[in-house]
Amino acid sequence: MRKISFLFLSIAMLTASLPAQGQSVTKKQDWAQFYVFEKDNARVDKSRIKAVLMGDSITETWWGKDSTFFKDNNFVGRGISGQTTSEMIVRFRKDVLDLHPQFVVIMAGTNDIAQNNGIISKDNILGNLKTMVEIAKFHNINPMLCSVPPAAGFVWRKDLAPAQDIIELNKMIKEYSVSVGIPYIDYHSALTDENGGMPKEYAKDGVHPTLEGFKIMEKILLDTFEKTDFAMDNVVLSSLKTRRSIRSYKKQQIKDEELLAVLQAGTFAPNGMGIQDSWIVAVQNEDIKKELIRMNAEILGTKSDPYYGAPTIILVFGSNPEKWRNSVQDGSLVLGNMMNAAHSLGLGTCWINREMEMFATKEGKELMRKMGIDEKLIKEGLIGIGALAIGYPEGEPRAPKPRKENYFRIIK
Ligand SMILES: Cc1cc2nc3c(=O)[nH]c(=O)nc-3n(C[C@H](O)[C@H](O)[C@H](O)COP(=O)(O)O)c2cc1C
């Protein structure tokens, strides 16, 4: 009882001490420094912003040295001196999302490595950058990640030798950017000297570029914009772009709710005339899986498992194409929907062929009966369209494959 009244008292005190909207907070109290851009954010013409440049004192100095570059390109600088990635996440809504830019260009990490807020691992710095990328995507803002510019030392932390840490962090940022298909803007390679620092002509204090240094960065940034596909991005689009066929699975079975979500995604696939002509069978039964593996392997002429040891195999069937001309198209979309749904849940899939041949045989039809498929459908010539191996991926997913050029064209 006493504990409860103490709790009430603490909540009451806490509520009383929080400022309401419009009430002033001192600069010192405003630890994430919302105050810095509060007025600018209210004033800026949000319909014209191409990109917000989010960052620390390097971005802040950049605006100071060459504000014309920002104005000419409809860029808005949101750099705050001394800030780490953790503070940037906190003010990301006010200084990026609420401005609705087309792009956000994030250059951060210098102050994390300088331990401005204490020690943070490179893995967690990357985690913070990933968080900003994911939030941006969720709000249909295209993210770009920059390398941390080179520095062989920090004037405010003379005890640190950051050059190697920066190189290692940049490698991680680059790998992540490639894996999620976003631009990685490499200022580091263009500005570094042989010691991993910046030569005097590019940065007098070794950290903040001179105008000459910024001019190099400006060219790299504008080149990136020129080369970047300006296609929109969000979590769904990004998921479509990062799905890869998985050919190695953990033994562990997927959860029932995951399977259900995938099957539902297949069920909701578009289909010719809306007649829903596909039949989906998810197989987790070991005996039936063994038969599928054997039959498929025989056709393929291999002794290994064509389903790559996946704990679940999903089969998709369609009507005899002589009865329904879109059965293959319909079934393929069902498989596509399920692959993309599975990827969005962190599951791996691979389309496995040869179902058409397998289920055209007497043995295949027997197996259909064993799986409870309607005799009438079998008699009418139900065909196997394809199968999915599905499970938890073993190992890291591969980076997206570079796509062929001229895959599409636009005729206006
Ligand atoms: C109709 C079709 C049949 C496929 N058959 C097989 C197969 O039998 N075995 C396999 O390992 N991958 C198979 N795949 C997967 C493709 O090899 C894979 O999608 C392609 O290489 C592109 O790679 P990605 O899916 O990682 O983008 C098939 C894909 C499709 C669409």
The ligand as a Gaussian input file, in Angstrom:
#p B3LYP/6-31G(d) Opt

LIG

0 1
 C        9.958000     -20.931000     -62.463000
 C       11.137000     -21.026000     -61.560000
 C       11.749000     -22.252000     -61.328000
 C       12.827000     -22.354000     -60.455000
 N       13.346000     -23.578000     -60.173000
 C       14.349000     -23.703000     -59.293000
 C       14.826000     -24.979000     -58.891000
 O       14.321000     -25.999000     -59.296000
 N       15.849000     -25.028000     -58.010000
 C       16.442000     -23.898000     -57.512000
 O       17.389000     -24.013000     -56.744000
 N       15.995000     -22.675000     -57.852000
 C       14.957000     -22.539000     -58.707000
 N       14.452000     -21.295000     -59.002000
 C       15.053000     -20.101000     -58.385000
 C       15.831000     -19.277000     -59.398000
 O       17.052000     -19.920000     -59.714000
 C       16.086000     -17.891000     -58.798000
 O       14.854000     -17.274000     -58.583000
 C       16.928000     -17.043000     -59.742000
 O       18.233000     -17.546000     -59.857000
 C       17.011000     -15.588000     -59.253000
 O       17.583000     -15.508000     -57.971000
 P       16.801000     -14.836000     -56.745000
 O       15.503000     -15.582000     -56.558000
 O       17.719000     -14.947000     -55.592000
 O       16.528000     -13.420000     -57.142000
 C       13.348000     -21.190000     -59.836000
 C       12.717000     -19.963000     -60.064000
 C       11.619000     -19.881000     -60.870000
 C       10.922000     -18.551000     -61.041000

